[in-house]
Each structure stands twice: as C-alpha cells, then as structure tokens.
Amino acid sequence: MKKKVWISIAVGTLIVLLIGINVVKSLNKENPTVKTAKVEEREITGNVMIPGTLSLSQEDYIYIDSEKGKIAEILVKEGDQVKEGTLLLRYENEQIELEKEQNALSLESSYLQINRLKEQIEDLEDKEEELAKQVGEEEAEKQIDTEKEQLEIDLKVANLEARQTDLQKETIEKKLAELEVKSEMAGTVLSIDKEAISGTVQTPILHIGKIDHYVVKGYISEYDSLKIKEKQPVILKSDVIPEQEWKGTVTKVSLLPEKTETAVGTEEAAVQYPIEVSIDEKDLPAKPGFKLIMEIQTEKRSVKTVPLSAVKQDGEANYVYIYQNGKAIRKEITIGTPSDEYMEIKSGLNDEEEVIVNPSDALTNGVEVTKK
C-alpha cells in the first residue's frame, strides 16, 4: 500500500515539474522581432499602362480610283524620296479626252458664230449709212433697226453659249488634272503593289511614309481619357526588347471616341479614344508594327507614404501595425495612390509614427515585439 502511495507521489511530482519547465520556457520565449519604417513625405506618380503599336509619324496610302480610269503610268519607284506635290502616277480616261475634243470644237464653233454676227452687224451699219444718203437718217434707221436688233440678240445668245462652253472647258481641265495624282506629303515610297494596279485586290497602290520619326498609337478607355492629357511624359517598353525602354510624350488625345465592334451577346460597343505618343529618341531598334507598352505618368504629388509591404487589408478596411512602447498596435488607415514600393496615406498616421514592415500573419494587436 505504501509502495503505491510513493509511486503516486512520484508521478505527481513529475507532472508538476514538467508544467513548471513549460511555464519557464514560455516566460523565457523571445518576443517577435520586427522591422519598422517611418512615415515619410515622398513624391509619387500616378501611371496608366496601355498597349500601343509603333507606327510612322506620317504616312499616306494611295488607292486605285476606278472612276478616273486606268493607270497609264507610275512615275516613282520603291525607295524614292518625294516632296509634297511630286507627281506619283497618271490615269488615262478616253471619255474625258473625248469630252475635251468635243468642248474644243464647240468653243471654236461659238467663236466663229460670234465673229460672223459681229461682221453682219458691221455690214448692216455700213448699209444704214448708204441708205441714209438716199432716204434720210430717220427712214434708214427704221428700215435697218429691226434686222439690227435681231442680230444683236443673236450675238448675245452666241456669247452666252461661248461662256457656257468655256465653263465646261474649266470642268474638263479639272477632271484632267485629277488624272494626275500628286503626293500630299514629303517622305519615302515604301511600297508599290502591282496587283493593286491591275485591280485584282483592294489594297493601296502606293505607300508613302516618313521613316525618320516614329509614334506609338493606341486606345484609352472613357475613365483613362479623363486623366490622360497632351504633354504628359511616357515610358515605352517592349517584350521583344525587355532590357531597353524609351521616353516619349503624349502628343494627341482624340476629342471624339472611336467605337469598336461589339462582342457576341453584348449590348453596346466599347467606347475608346485614340491616343498618340511621340518618341523622343530617333535611333530605335524596334520597327513599325512592334507592340509596345505605354506607361503614361498622369500625376506627380508630394504625399505621406509608408512601404507598400506594411499595408494589410481586412475586408474593405486597410490597416497597419505601428510600433509603440514595445508593442504592435493595429491602426486603420485611408490609402491613396500606390507606387512601385510605397502607398499614399491620406489619414490614420502622423509623421512621428513607425509602421511595421511586412508584418507576419501571426502578428496580433497589442502583442509585445522587439524592434530590429
């Protein structure tokens, strides 16, 4: 019996000893070590990233115009440098040439008629003078007057017809001038499509462009159109050339939207606004047609910030842990615009407070911590 009692006492003592050891270990356990950062005033920028396509700054496409006739000759070749007004190609149109010949004949006939009537009027005036010597001026005028009035009316009609024919000549000359297609810009002839000349495909006959300056073209949403303005700086990047980036400037934001095609099952087309960005550098390894990412800087402000890794989210609430008297204290905050490494703090923190950077998920409000 005594043996059993001593065994019970020994077991109890062992349990108490183990509990005591655990308590001591718990009391001696070190507090979590944390890294802190102060609330700092920083300059942050707001960016909008949109895709774009590298394009020539200025280019022109010449399509065949079947109403003008057939192309008689192309007066340039690929690689030629052209100026504004340079003659590119010429059409031939038999109908317009026929109209020109008929107009010339009609005009010649009108002038012959006018000259003939003028001669008749002059002859009649001579006849009136001779008759006046025989029957007197008053009687001579009576006899000649009716015939003279008719000739003068005929002369007026002939002059009107000649004027009308002359106007027709101006119209025909304008049509003939339109048979000659001139360049509307200075640049380089990039391509000539032989199949387009024959009319077998609906593609440009000539493609002219400026190859010494590029732009990036893209589209922005309704929301972004309120933030993006001309003269804003842009950083341009390419997935094909990841190690490089180029600077640019927003040069054009369209006032009017361009509707895109509706997707199947949608009610309305997406409204997008064309945008154009000029590239500051001239020597680009990229070529027209390359896809680029445009990072447009829409704002630059000086604001209170904390490291982005210090901000945590609980539902719709945003909060940080601050280091205060050796403890981690949770504080809710109102955030603003984020940057690559920092978050704007609109309210909830003052300048003297230190936030805990990259707090662990196990960190709780009020727990004692050790600052690194």
Phi and psi in degrees as a GROMACS rama.xvg file:
@    title "Ramachandran Plot"
@    xaxis  label "Phi"
@    yaxis  label "Psi"
@TYPE xy
-64.0971  -35.2683  LYS-2
-61.8793  -41.8867  LYS-3
-64.2716  -39.0561  LYS-4
-63.1583  -44.9983  VAL-5
-64.583  -35.9394  TRP-6
-64.5477  -42.8378  ILE-7
-62.5893  -41.9719  SER-8
-64.9149  -41.0817  ILE-9
-63.7144  -43.2547  ALA-10
-62.8848  -44.1582  VAL-11
-62.1187  -41.9573  GLY-12
-62.9392  -40.6263  THR-13
-63.02  -41.3023  LEU-14
-62.9672  -44.8111  ILE-15
-62.4824  -40.1606  VAL-16
-63.8852  -42.3153  LEU-17
-64.4916  -42.0995  LEU-18
-61.3748  -42.2615  ILE-19
-63.7152  -40.7472  GLY-20
-62.1488  -43.1491  ILE-21
-63.1768  -39.1559  ASN-22
-64.3152  -43.7036  VAL-23
-62.8165  -42.4111  VAL-24
-61.7189  -40.6398  LYS-25
-64.8042  -41.3422  SER-26
-68.0823  -31.2106  LEU-27
-87.7139  -4.52685  ASN-28
-63.7947  134.594  LYS-29
-73.0452  147.386  GLU-30
-70.9888  153.072  ASN-31
-57.9232  138.006  PRO-32
-93.0505  130.895  THR-33
-127.271  154.811  VAL-34
-106.271  137.745  LYS-35
-120.749  163.005  THR-36
-146.353  145.168  ALA-37
-84.2817  155.196  LYS-38
-68.3389  126.066  VAL-39
-126.707  150.205  GLU-40
-83.5026  121.823  GLU-41
-136.296  158.816  ARG-42
-93.5849  119.924  GLU-43
-117.826  156.512  ILE-44
-122.039  145.919  THR-45
-98.9748  127.9  GLY-46
-119.414  147.654  ASN-47
-122.074  127.355  VAL-48
-109.675  124.92  MET-49
-138.64  152.037  ILE-50
-79.8323  154.704  PRO-51
-151.102  172.271  GLY-52
-124.714  131.368  THR-53
-70.2584  126.724  LEU-54
-137.077  164.325  SER-55
-69.8533  145.349  LEU-56
-64.7212  -31.5613  SER-57
-148.805  131.898  GLN-58
-152.117  158.243  GLU-59
-140.324  139.951  ASP-60
-115.97  129.873  TYR-61
-105.584  118.151  ILE-62
-103.78  156.462  TYR-63
-70.565  139.938  ILE-64
-117.3  99.5195  ASP-65
-63.5146  -23.8807  SER-66
-68.4136  -22.8119  GLU-67
-82.8223  -18.4267  LYS-68
119.672  -149.279  GLY-69
-102.418  151.674  LYS-70
-75.5052  121.827  ILE-71
-82.9283  -41.9935  ALA-72
-162.691  149.657  GLU-73
-107.017  126.786  ILE-74
-98.9122  5.76132  LEU-75
-130.984  168.045  VAL-76
-133.624  165.121  LYS-77
-58.3578  135.739  GLU-78
94.0484  -11.9397  GLY-79
-66.8958  141.358  ASP-80
-89.6922  127.078  GLN-81
-121.126  153.853  VAL-82
-105.753  167.132  LYS-83
-63.1859  126.658  GLU-84
96.4315  -4.44083  GLY-85
-65.1119  133.501  THR-86
-71.808  122.775  LEU-87
-99.1063  -47.5182  LEU-88
-154.962  165.455  LEU-89
-134.422  136.196  ARG-90
-94.3863  159.243  TYR-91
-120.638  136.439  GLU-92
-141.581  106.191  ASN-93
-63.9087  -35.1032  GLU-94
-64.5101  -43.9791  GLN-95
-67.8923  -36.8645  ILE-96
-63.1471  -39.0558  GLU-97
-66.0807  -42.3656  LEU-98
-60.6111  -37.3117  GLU-99
-63.9501  -44.8854  LYS-100
-64.8771  -43.7472  GLU-101
-64.0025  -38.5398  GLN-102
-64.8182  -41.2608  ASN-103
-62.0637  -41.3381  ALA-104
-65.4292  -42.3926  LEU-105
-63.8413  -39.9539  SER-106
-67.0302  -40.818  LEU-107
-64.1482  -41.3767  GLU-108
-64.1815  -40.1099  SER-109
-63.4314  -42.9765  SER-110
-67.1966  -35.6422  TYR-111
-63.3405  -42.3195  LEU-112
-63.8459  -41.9145  GLN-113
-63.2557  -45.2531  ILE-114
-63.8668  -39.1233  ASN-115
-64.137  -43.7826  ARG-116
-65.2902  -39.8031  LEU-117
-61.5962  -40.0658  LYS-118
-65.4641  -40.1079  GLU-119
-63.9389  -39.7423  GLN-120
-66.1298  -40.5332  ILE-121
-64.4191  -42.4177  GLU-122
-63.0411  -38.5289  ASP-123
-67.091  -36.2596  LEU-124
-66.8444  -39.8036  GLU-125
-62.9892  -41.2618  ASP-126
-63.8184  -37.2744  LYS-127
-65.0932  -37.5694  GLU-128
-65.4526  -42.7607  GLU-129
-65.7627  -40.7284  GLU-130
-68.2122  -33.7527  LEU-131
-62.9714  -30.9448  ALA-132
-69.0229  -26.0163  LYS-133
-92.8404  -44.492  GLN-134
-117.19  -0.280534  VAL-135
95.6455  156.904  GLY-136
-64.3491  -42.3773  GLU-137
-64.6994  -45.1881  GLU-138
-68.7608  -38.3161  GLU-139
-63.3908  -40.0127  ALA-140
-64.5345  -37.9657  GLU-141
-62.1384  -44.6351  LYS-142
-68.8605  -34.4327  GLN-143
-90.9576  -25.2511  ILE-144
-55.9879  -47.2488  ASP-145
-62.3087  -46.7803  THR-146
-64.5778  -36.7169  GLU-147
-68.4053  -41.4771  LYS-148
-60.8016  -40.4934  GLU-149
-64.7926  -40.4503  GLN-150
-66.1158  -37.6999  LEU-151
-67.5256  -37.1206  GLU-152
-65.2624  -43.4046  ILE-153
-61.6901  -35.0542  ASP-154
-67.3201  -40.4615  LEU-155
-63.1113  -41.992  LYS-156
-63.4962  -41.6815  VAL-157
-64.772  -39.1208  ALA-158
-64.4549  -39.663  ASN-159
-64.4509  -41.7163  LEU-160
-64.833  -38.0237  GLU-161
-65.9014  -38.807  ALA-162
-65.4311  -40.7841  ARG-163
-64.4751  -41.5909  GLN-164
-64.7364  -35.1358  THR-165
-67.8706  -37.0581  ASP-166
-65.6784  -39.1191  LEU-167
-62.1349  -36.0093  GLN-168
-62.5348  -41.753  LYS-169
-62.3488  -40.8609  GLU-170
-63.6047  -43.0838  THR-171
-65.9343  -40.8736  ILE-172
-63.2626  -34.6652  GLU-173
-66.3841  -42.0852  LYS-174
-62.3703  -40.9587  LYS-175
-65.0446  -37.6354  LEU-176
-65.6085  -33.1996  ALA-177
-71.7829  -14.8041  GLU-178
-72.5543  -16.1807  LEU-179
-100.816  118.168  GLU-180
-98.1664  122.974  VAL-181
-112.168  153.553  LYS-182
-70.8686  136.529  SER-183
-93.222  2.52303  GLU-184
-152.132  162.671  MET-185
-91.2239  136.563  ALA-186
175.738  -156.519  GLY-187
-119.045  138.116  THR-188
-74.1883  108.94  VAL-189
-86.2325  -34.3638  LEU-190
-158.296  152.608  SER-191
-130.547  121.911  ILE-192
-98.8001  108.959  ASP-193
-66.1624  -35.8564  LYS-194
-67.8691  -34.6742  GLU-195
-66.2104  -32.3329  ALA-196
-63.0888  -38.2039  ILE-197
-77.5034  -11.0328  SER-198
82.3872  13.0671  GLY-199
-79.6875  -23.7088  THR-200
-134.032  150.768  VAL-201
-92.5124  69.0493  GLN-202
-126.192  164.013  THR-203
-63.8358  140.61  PRO-204
-72.7248  -47.3765  ILE-205
-124.655  144.193  LEU-206
-126.042  118.934  HIS-207
-119.02  138.35  ILE-208
-154.945  161.972  GLY-209
-91.1125  117.784  LYS-210
-98.2158  4.54951  ILE-211
-100.698  1.87189  ASP-212
-152.604  129.352  HIS-213
-110.58  158.467  TYR-214
-134.93  163.327  VAL-215
-114.439  128.434  VAL-216
-113.532  141.799  LYS-217
-160.427  -167.616  GLY-218
-134.331  144.433  TYR-219
-122.463  157.061  ILE-220
-79.844  172.401  SER-221
-58.086  -43.0682  GLU-222
-62.9064  -47.418  TYR-223
-69.1998  -25.9608  ASP-224
-65.6074  -20.2459  SER-225
-79.6493  -19.0848  LEU-226
-104.985  -29.6114  LYS-227
-89.5617  127.3  ILE-228
-129.002  164.056  LYS-229
-65.2431  149.75  GLU-230
78.285  2.85699  LYS-231
-74.9343  140.933  GLN-232
-71.8377  151.062  PRO-233
-137.401  139.491  VAL-234
-107.249  128.456  ILE-235
-110.985  133.331  LEU-236
-133.711  157.93  LYS-237
-134.519  137.106  SER-238
-68.831  -25.6461  ASP-239
-74.2967  -32.6576  VAL-240
-123.612  71.952  ILE-241
-65.815  -23.3485  PRO-242
-83.6844  -1.69539  GLU-243
-123.196  155.515  GLN-244
-147.05  157.085  GLU-245
-131.958  154.465  TRP-246
-95.8745  147.66  LYS-247
-149.987  -178.898  GLY-248
-141.717  137.412  THR-249
-67.8614  118.956  VAL-250
-108.606  -17.6048  THR-251
-154.625  128.46  LYS-252
-125.915  115.183  VAL-253
-62.4598  137.694  SER-254
-73.0594  -31.6922  LEU-255
-105.858  143.708  LEU-256
-80.0318  163.418  PRO-257
-121.19  116.501  GLU-258
-77.8041  137.739  LYS-259
-99.0835  167.464  THR-260
-67.6477  143.83  GLU-261
-76.7359  143.621  THR-262
-78.8812  155.884  ALA-263
-61.1691  127.185  VAL-264
92.3495  -5.76993  GLY-265
-95.1009  156.556  THR-266
-88.216  -40.4096  GLU-267
-128.668  154.133  GLU-268
-78.0899  148.093  ALA-269
-69.477  136.48  ALA-270
-97.0416  122.384  VAL-271
-131.248  147.87  GLN-272
-109.167  124.836  TYR-273
-63.236  142.278  PRO-274
-134.856  149.993  ILE-275
-134.621  134.215  GLU-276
-124.447  127.388  VAL-277
-87.3742  149.751  SER-278
-102.409  128.231  ILE-279
-68.9368  -37.531  ASP-280
-84.7809  145.26  GLU-281
-94.1213  -38.3037  LYS-282
-86.6769  98.0902  ASP-283
-111.408  135.797  LEU-284
-75.8287  -17.5423  PRO-285
-77.6764  161.379  ALA-286
-121.581  158.842  LYS-287
-53.7899  134.391  PRO-288
103.492  -15.8165  GLY-289
-62.4256  141.127  PHE-290
-88.6134  127.038  LYS-291
-123.834  157.62  LEU-292
-103.953  125.468  ILE-293
-100.417  116.338  MET-294
-103.264  100.663  GLU-295
-96.1799  125.22  ILE-296
-83.9575  109.092  GLN-297
-93.8232  -18.3341  THR-298
-158.467  159.177  GLU-299
-145.538  118.004  LYS-300
-137.668  156.622  ARG-301
-100.34  118.09  SER-302
-141.022  167.456  VAL-303
-75.1345  134.979  LYS-304
-138.148  158.715  THR-305
-133.397  160.576  VAL-306
-55.8003  140.661  PRO-307
-58.6024  -33.0467  LEU-308
-72.8017  -9.77864  SER-309
-84.0801  -18.2645  ALA-310
-89.697  129.164  VAL-311
-121.253  163.56  LYS-312
-128.639  137.705  GLN-313
-131.346  95.3367  ASP-314
68.8385  -123.886  GLY-315
-92.3391  -6.40035  GLU-316
-88.1344  141.292  ALA-317
-111.635  139.459  ASN-318
-150.03  165.047  TYR-319
-135.209  164.368  VAL-320
-104.062  128.589  TYR-321
-104.434  153.579  ILE-322
-91.8072  118.416  TYR-323
-142.926  114.92  GLN-324
53.6769  42.0589  ASN-325
78.6378  13.005  GLY-326
-129.225  157.78  LYS-327
-94.3127  116.61  ALA-328
-112.393  124.778  ILE-329
-79.4216  135.05  ARG-330
-136.437  130.078  LYS-331
-78.7634  144.509  GLU-332
-134.074  163.263  ILE-333
-111.013  121.942  THR-334
-99.6324  162.893  ILE-335
-123.067  -124.461  GLY-336
-86.2594  129.354  THR-337
-86.7111  154.553  PRO-338
-119.241  -165.04  SER-339
-63.7201  -37.926  ASP-340
-123.93  -13.0187  GLU-341
-129.883  158.108  TYR-342
-122.027  133.039  MET-343
-70.3836  134.625  GLU-344
-111.195  114.461  ILE-345
-83.3682  -36.1938  LYS-346
-160.137  160.693  SER-347
112.971  -17.5722  GLY-348
-134.625  149.568  LEU-349
-110.028  173.935  ASN-350
-67.9823  -25.1833  ASP-351
-85.3261  -13.527  GLU-352
-78.959  150.621  GLU-353
-113.602  130.246  GLU-354
-98.9481  151.895  VAL-355
-85.9979  123.317  ILE-356
-83.6152  133.791  VAL-357
50.5331  56.8576  ASN-358
-66.8741  144.91  PRO-359
-74.9743  158.586  SER-360
-66.2599  -20.8008  ASP-361
-81.0831  -11.6646  ALA-362
-68.9998  133.628  LEU-363
-126.614  163.733  THR-364
-64.3637  128.227  ASN-365
90.042  -4.98976  GLY-366
-71.2572  144.285  VAL-367
-75.9827  137.07  GLU-368
-135.087  161.344  VAL-369
-113.071  125.277  THR-370
-77.831  130.647  LYS-371
